[in-house]
């Protein structure tokens, strides 16, 4: 992956609503985001352990990485469309979303690129 990305770090409102949260994210929210121009793909992850600043359960339980065509147009489309998305009250009220553009890429086989 050498395209810009948008990361979203999220939590369900409670452990009891974890399954409901994941169903909504996978079946509704991810489709809303992927319907936007310039959004290419999504991969979701479940946090296992926080390394720093404190060991133990991660502050955010879930991470979604959205691959984008460009660093700005998909984010602008997301901001414009967000009021129309079907949100869930199973989503905790403090998600964190940040867009990134690649500056360095390396593979184990020695391929390297970057502008850092």
C-alpha positions in Angstrom: 0.0 0.0 0.0 1.6 3.3 -1.1 -1.6 5.4 -1.3 -2.9 8.0 1.2 -4.9 6.5 4.0 -7.5 7.6 6.5 -7.5 5.8 9.9 -10.4 5.7 12.2 -10.0 4.5 15.8 -13.2 3.5 17.5 -14.9 1.8 20.4 -18.3 0.4 21.1 -20.2 2.1 23.9 -20.0 -1.0 26.0 -18.6 -4.6 25.8 -22.2 -5.8 25.8 -22.8 -4.0 22.5 -19.6 -5.1 20.8 -21.3 -7.5 18.3 -23.9 -4.8 17.4 -21.2 -2.2 16.9 -19.2 -4.5 14.6 -22.3 -5.5 12.6 -23.1 -1.8 12.0 -19.5 -0.9 11.1 -19.1 -3.8 8.7 -22.5 -3.8 7.1 -23.5 -0.1 7.1 -20.7 2.3 7.9 -17.9 0.8 5.8 -20.3 0.7 2.8 -21.2 4.4 3.4 -17.5 5.3 3.4 -16.6 3.1 0.4 -19.4 4.6 -1.6 -17.6 8.0 -1.6 -15.5 9.0 -4.6 -11.8 8.3 -4.0 -12.2 5.7 -1.3 -10.5 2.4 -2.5 -10.7 -0.1 0.3 -11.1 -0.7 4.1 -9.3 -3.0 6.4 -10.4 -3.3 10.1 -8.4 -4.5 13.0 -9.1 -5.3 16.6 -6.5 -4.0 19.1 -4.7 -6.6 21.2 -2.5 -4.7 23.6 -1.3 -1.1 24.0 2.5 -0.9 24.1 2.9 2.8 25.2 2.2 5.0 27.0 0.6 2.4 29.3 0.6 -1.3 28.9 -2.7 -3.1 28.9 -5.9 -2.8 27.0 -5.7 -0.3 24.2 -7.6 3.0 24.5 -9.2 2.3 21.2 -10.4 -1.3 20.6 -10.8 -1.0 16.8 -8.8 0.5 13.9 -10.1 0.9 10.4 -7.7 1.8 7.6 -9.2 3.3 4.5 -7.0 3.4 1.4 -7.7 6.5 -0.8 -6.9 7.7 -4.3 -5.7 11.1 -3.2 -5.0 12.8 0.1 -7.7 15.5 0.0 -10.7 14.8 -2.3 -12.0 11.7 -0.4 -11.6 13.4 3.0 -13.6 16.4 1.7 -16.3 14.0 0.3 -16.4 12.3 3.7 -16.8 15.6 5.6 -19.6 16.7 3.2 -21.4 13.3 3.4 -21.1 12.6 7.1 -24.4 14.2 8.0 -26.2 11.7 5.7 -24.6 8.6 7.2 -26.7 6.1 9.2 -24.8 6.2 12.5 -25.3 3.8 15.4 -25.7 4.5 19.1 -23.5 1.5 19.7 -20.5 3.7 18.6 -18.8 5.4 21.5 -18.8 9.2 21.2 -15.1 9.7 21.0 -13.8 8.3 17.7 -10.5 9.5 16.3 -10.0 9.9 12.5 -6.7 11.1 10.9 -5.7 11.2 7.2 -2.1 10.4 6.2 -0.1 10.6 3.0 2.8 8.2 2.6 6.4 9.4 2.9 8.3 6.1 3.1 7.7 2.6 2.0 10.0 -0.5 2.4 9.5 -4.2 1.9 11.4 -7.1 3.3 12.6 -8.0 -0.2 14.5 -4.6 -0.3 12.0 -2.5 -2.3 12.1 1.1 -1.0 10.5 4.4 -1.9 9.8 7.6 -0.2 10.1 11.4 0.0 10.9 11.8 3.7 
